[in-house]
Amino acid sequence: MSNSAKGLLLTSLGVFIMSLESLFIKFTNISSFLFSFYIGIFMFASMASTFLFKDFDYLKKALKTSFPFLIICSTFMAVSNIFFITAVKTTTVANVVIIFSTSALFSALIGYLVYKEKVNKNIFYASFFMFVGLFIIFNDKLEIGSVKGNIFALLCTLLFSVSFVLLSKYKDMNRVVLTAFSGAILSIIAYFFCDELAIDFKTLMIVMIMGLLISPISRVLLGTGAKYINASEVSLLMLIETIMAPIWVWIFLDEVPSSYTFIGGSIIVITLVINSLYTLKRENKLPN
């Protein structure tokens, strides 16, 4: 199997598994901070357990590689997770994943502002239509999509975009250690906002499955697959979550997006598809 095929397979599988997260969050009735506390513990346990099968030099090397940015990136990802969980609990899943799908364009703009990375004109054109779509979604006055939840989803997207820019800048950053650290930081932050830590067995099982399997596996697959394919292909494959997450909650919870979400979301999805295909075509024309 070629590296390109391997990257497409791993990334697609990672995004598909990740699309289940919103459904699992919706299955629970506990607060977003209590959910975050337990999901962080299980994420850390899942990733940290892999260290048992590695020698000490593996962990030592991982910690020495861009350590300050490892902590910063882990913190951004942890807070981003809290915002994501809160958003899913306060607005429709369709709103959250559509807003989150704009992270690739935000990453390009942040990379341009912070690191002066070259940005092609198509990014600015795409950003215009992206903001039009977001404007329509945020103007939804129906109760089904709360503005509060949309704001949390946008904050989640911005922090995730910053993390993605850091990961792109520091490619040697160990993804497994990063996920373990973000889980630990997630639990620590959430702990201070939890009124109590009591949780029923059914909810614990739901959070455990997500924390031990769905979240860490999807992120490791996504992070590994992204090493073999370019950013445009990753952006296209991320749309799997944008499409599948609302379908899961529609099938199992009968949650239907509003017309505002459908219109604004369609503009964003079409913009992302056209932008990714254009960038992919442009990159293929460049000499190796």
C-alpha positions as a printed NumPy array, in Angstrom:
array([[  0.   ,   0.   ,   0.   ],
       [  1.377,   3.423,  -0.978],
       [  1.843,   6.178,   1.596],
       [ -0.932,   8.201,  -0.03 ],
       [ -3.4  ,   5.302,   0.151],
       [ -2.339,   4.604,   3.738],
       [ -2.907,   8.262,   4.652],
       [ -6.345,   8.348,   3.033],
       [ -7.401,   5.109,   4.748],
       [ -6.139,   6.062,   8.235],
       [ -7.522,   9.606,   8.07 ],
       [-10.924,   8.486,   6.735],
       [-11.233,   5.829,   9.438],
       [-10.169,   8.317,  12.123],
       [-12.725,  10.931,  11.029],
       [-15.491,   8.322,  10.709],
       [-14.88 ,   7.066,  14.263],
       [-14.667,  10.667,  15.516],
       [-18.131,  11.368,  14.064],
       [-19.589,   9.15 ,  16.82 ],
       [-18.413,  11.477,  19.612],
       [-21.349,  13.883,  19.357],
       [-23.83 ,  11.014,  19.611],
       [-22.166,   9.664,  22.762],
       [-22.179,  13.136,  24.346],
       [-25.882,  13.511,  23.539],
       [-26.595,  10.123,  25.165],
       [-25.668,  11.556,  28.604],
       [-27.453,  14.02 ,  30.904],
       [-24.508,  15.044,  33.083],
       [-22.901,  18.505,  32.963],
       [-20.287,  19.259,  30.324],
       [-17.607,  19.695,  33.026],
       [-18.382,  16.34 ,  34.676],
       [-18.33 ,  14.688,  31.243],
       [-15.006,  16.419,  30.496],
       [-13.532,  15.296,  33.822],
       [-14.189,  11.607,  33.19 ],
       [-13.453,  11.673,  29.457],
       [-10.075,  13.245,  30.241],
       [ -9.227,  10.511,  32.749],
       [-10.082,   7.762,  30.273],
       [ -8.225,   9.464,  27.406],
       [ -5.122,   9.783,  29.561],
       [ -5.395,   6.167,  30.783],
       [ -5.831,   4.88 ,  27.223],
       [ -2.812,   6.717,  25.837],
       [ -0.583,   6.404,  28.927],
       [ -1.088,   2.624,  28.928],
       [  0.739,   2.449,  25.584],
       [  3.878,   3.751,  27.33 ],
       [  4.078,   0.429,  29.18 ],
       [  4.995,  -1.228,  25.889],
       [  7.662,   1.353,  25.051],
       [ 11.121,   1.787,  26.515],
       [ 11.965,   4.809,  28.654],
       [ 13.888,   6.484,  25.818],
       [ 10.654,   6.694,  23.793],
       [  8.938,   8.818,  26.44 ],
       [ 12.101,  10.815,  27.175],
       [ 12.522,  11.689,  23.493],
       [  8.829,  12.582,  23.156],
       [  9.004,  14.955,  26.12 ],
       [ 12.219,  16.608,  24.933],
       [ 10.77 ,  17.364,  21.497],
       [  9.21 ,  20.861,  21.569],
       [  8.16 ,  20.373,  25.212],
       [  6.873,  23.943,  25.83 ],
       [  4.702,  23.757,  22.716],
       [  3.585,  20.243,  23.678],
       [  2.127,  21.693,  26.898],
       [  0.629,  24.698,  25.107],
       [ -0.916,  22.545,  22.373],
       [ -2.242,  20.042,  24.928],
       [ -3.881,  22.874,  26.896],
       [ -5.5  ,  24.358,  23.793],
       [ -6.818,  20.942,  22.802],
       [ -8.129,  20.301,  26.335],
       [-10.031,  23.597,  26.508],
       [-11.226,  23.043,  22.943],
       [-12.692,  19.699,  24.056],
       [-14.583,  21.382,  26.913],
       [-16.057,  23.914,  24.492],
       [-16.974,  21.125,  22.053],
       [-18.743,  19.042,  24.712],
       [-20.574,  22.137,  26.014],
       [-21.605,  23.116,  22.481],
       [-23.01 ,  19.656,  21.699],
       [-25.039,  19.787,  24.918],
       [-26.475,  23.248,  24.211],
       [-27.18 ,  23.284,  20.467],
       [-27.749,  20.835,  17.627],
       [-24.947,  18.517,  16.526],
       [-25.32 ,  19.811,  12.953],
       [-24.553,  23.359,  14.109],
       [-21.47 ,  22.221,  16.032],
       [-19.869,  20.076,  13.326],
       [-20.61 ,  22.584,  10.559],
       [-18.995,  25.399,  12.544],
       [-16.114,  23.067,  13.431],
       [-15.616,  22.189,   9.747],
       [-14.316,  25.733,   9.182],
       [-11.217,  24.957,  11.281],
       [ -9.054,  24.341,   8.19 ],
       [ -9.695,  27.853,   6.877],
       [ -9.202,  29.372,  10.317],
       [ -5.898,  27.475,  10.576],
       [ -4.724,  28.982,   7.29 ],
       [ -5.653,  32.498,   8.429],
       [ -4.009,  32.018,  11.862],
       [ -0.867,  30.62 ,  10.203],
       [ -0.763,  33.726,   8.013],
       [ -1.231,  36.138,  10.953],
       [  1.153,  34.421,  13.411],
       [  3.859,  32.805,  11.275],
       [  3.407,  34.869,   8.087],
       [  2.775,  31.649,   6.168],
       [  1.897,  32.166,   2.538],
       [ -1.859,  32.167,   1.921],
       [ -3.284,  31.934,  -1.582],
       [ -6.136,  34.176,  -2.709],
       [ -8.588,  31.267,  -2.738],
       [ -8.361,  31.098,   1.086],
       [ -9.64 ,  34.674,   1.37 ],
       [-12.424,  33.999,  -1.132],
       [-13.382,  30.822,   0.73 ],
       [-13.236,  32.654,   4.068],
       [-15.77 ,  35.191,   2.812],
       [-18.323,  32.485,   2.008],
       [-17.436,  30.675,   5.239],
       [-18.326,  33.777,   7.266],
       [-21.543,  34.18 ,   5.264],
       [-22.519,  30.628,   6.2  ],
       [-21.596,  31.212,   9.861],
       [-23.6  ,  34.453,   9.87 ],
       [-26.703,  32.599,   8.671],
       [-26.283,  29.859,  11.309],
       [-25.777,  32.418,  14.101],
       [-28.922,  34.267,  12.991],
       [-31.072,  31.22 ,  13.715],
       [-33.647,  32.483,  16.212],
       [-35.229,  29.083,  16.796],
       [-34.729,  27.384,  20.161],
       [-33.384,  24.264,  18.428],
       [-30.056,  25.98 ,  17.813],
       [-29.014,  28.191,  20.723],
       [-26.679,  31.093,  20.06 ],
       [-24.808,  30.173,  23.257],
       [-24.022,  26.721,  21.876],
       [-22.921,  28.205,  18.561],
       [-20.493,  30.516,  20.375],
       [-19.003,  27.569,  22.27 ],
       [-18.62 ,  25.716,  18.954],
       [-16.838,  28.727,  17.436],
       [-14.474,  29.028,  20.438],
       [-13.764,  25.28 ,  20.151],
       [-12.957,  25.735,  16.455],
       [-10.61 ,  28.671,  17.055],
       [ -8.616,  26.841,  19.754],
       [ -8.456,  23.663,  17.663],
       [ -7.207,  25.732,  14.716],
       [ -4.407,  27.196,  16.836],
       [ -3.48 ,  23.643,  17.917],
       [ -3.462,  22.492,  14.289],
       [ -1.143,  25.363,  13.335],
       [  1.255,  24.384,  16.146],
       [  1.136,  20.727,  15.09 ],
       [  1.92 ,  21.719,  11.507],
       [  4.823,  23.879,  12.694],
       [  6.246,  21.234,  15.053],
       [  5.758,  18.01 ,  13.11 ],
       [  7.987,  15.977,  15.465],
       [  5.567,  16.497,  18.362],
       [  4.495,  13.023,  19.543],
       [  0.742,  12.601,  18.909],
       [  0.26 ,   9.857,  21.496],
       [  1.943,  11.861,  24.27 ],
       [  0.029,  14.956,  23.147],
       [ -3.314,  13.132,  23.462],
       [ -2.34 ,  11.766,  26.899],
       [ -1.341,  15.224,  28.138],
       [ -4.496,  16.857,  26.758],
       [ -6.59 ,  14.23 ,  28.574],
       [ -4.826,  14.914,  31.876],
       [ -5.128,  18.703,  31.504],
       [ -8.786,  18.307,  30.48 ],
       [ -9.579,  16.477,  33.729],
       [ -7.647,  18.928,  35.895],
       [ -9.421,  21.973,  34.413],
       [-12.869,  20.339,  34.542],
       [-12.381,  19.204,  38.155],
       [-12.415,  22.786,  39.447],
       [-15.79 ,  23.445,  37.782],
       [-17.554,  20.245,  38.886],
       [-20.109,  20.569,  41.696],
       [-19.843,  16.828,  42.356],
       [-18.143,  13.779,  40.844],
       [-20.999,  11.283,  41.288],
       [-22.008,   9.493,  38.078],
       [-24.379,   6.595,  37.352],
       [-23.085,   3.316,  35.921],
       [-24.779,   3.661,  32.49 ],
       [-23.307,   7.121,  31.928],
       [-19.907,   5.935,  33.146],
       [-19.948,   3.15 ,  30.529],
       [-20.833,   5.622,  27.767],
       [-18.029,   7.997,  28.783],
       [-15.606,   5.078,  29.2  ],
       [-16.215,   3.775,  25.669],
       [-15.72 ,   7.259,  24.259],
       [-12.682,   8.034,  26.415],
       [-10.87 ,   4.711,  26.093],
       [-11.689,   3.925,  22.483],
       [-13.448,   6.488,  20.286],
       [-11.593,   9.726,  21.15 ],
       [ -7.984,   8.489,  21.479],
       [ -8.129,   6.001,  18.581],
       [ -9.725,   8.527,  16.212],
       [ -7.16 ,  11.202,  17.055],
       [ -4.161,   8.901,  16.707],
       [ -5.486,   7.609,  13.349],
       [ -6.146,  11.166,  12.183],
       [ -2.76 ,  12.454,  13.353],
       [ -0.905,   9.511,  11.795],
       [ -2.825,   9.606,   8.524],
       [ -2.268,  13.339,   8.15 ],
       [  1.49 ,  12.698,   7.911],
       [  1.037,  10.918,   4.567],
       [ -1.398,  13.26 ,   2.799],
       [ -1.575,  17.009,   2.325],
       [ -3.758,  19.49 ,   4.205],
       [ -6.259,  19.8  ,   1.344],
       [ -6.988,  16.076,   1.402],
       [ -7.347,  16.172,   5.197],
       [ -9.822,  19.066,   4.891],
       [-11.908,  17.105,   2.404],
       [-11.923,  13.98 ,   4.58 ],
       [-12.916,  16.013,   7.658],
       [-16.253,  16.568,   5.905],
       [-17.039,  12.922,   6.725],
       [-17.703,  14.063,  10.304],
       [-19.731,  17.061,   9.113],
       [-22.046,  14.691,   7.235],
       [-22.068,  11.633,   9.525],
       [-22.423,  13.265,  12.988],
       [-25.871,  14.801,  12.257],
       [-26.946,  11.511,  10.648],
       [-26.057,   9.527,  13.812],
       [-28.118,  11.814,  16.083],
       [-30.973,  11.86 ,  13.556],
       [-31.084,   8.045,  13.469],
       [-30.754,   7.47 ,  17.226],
       [-32.182,  10.67 ,  18.788],
       [-34.407,  12.093,  16.04 ],
       [-32.59 ,  15.467,  16.143],
       [-33.301,  17.466,  12.984],
       [-31.3  ,  20.614,  12.009],
       [-33.124,  23.896,  11.404],
       [-33.503,  25.509,   7.964],
       [-30.902,  28.152,   8.938],
       [-28.391,  25.412,   9.692],
       [-29.193,  23.645,   6.423],
       [-28.722,  26.811,   4.33 ],
       [-25.64 ,  28.128,   6.167],
       [-24.163,  24.634,   6.416],
       [-24.646,  24.005,   2.697],
       [-22.769,  27.215,   1.866],
       [-19.879,  26.209,   4.169],
       [-19.67 ,  22.586,   2.968],
       [-19.801,  23.554,  -0.733],
       [-17.15 ,  26.246,  -0.11 ],
       [-14.86 ,  23.751,   1.654],
       [-15.262,  21.15 ,  -1.097],
       [-14.525,  23.654,  -3.894],
       [-11.575,  25.163,  -1.993],
       [-10.049,  21.749,  -1.184],
       [-10.46 ,  20.466,  -4.76 ],
       [ -8.973,  23.677,  -6.159],
       [ -5.989,  23.508,  -3.778],
       [ -5.489,  19.809,  -4.494],
       [ -5.52 ,  20.433,  -8.253],
       [ -3.109,  23.35 ,  -7.834],
       [ -0.692,  21.294,  -5.709],
       [ -0.705,  18.426,  -8.217],
       [  0.356,  20.845, -10.951],
       [  3.382,  22.021,  -8.965],
       [  6.702,  20.314,  -9.819],
       [  7.958,  17.78 ,  -7.22 ]])
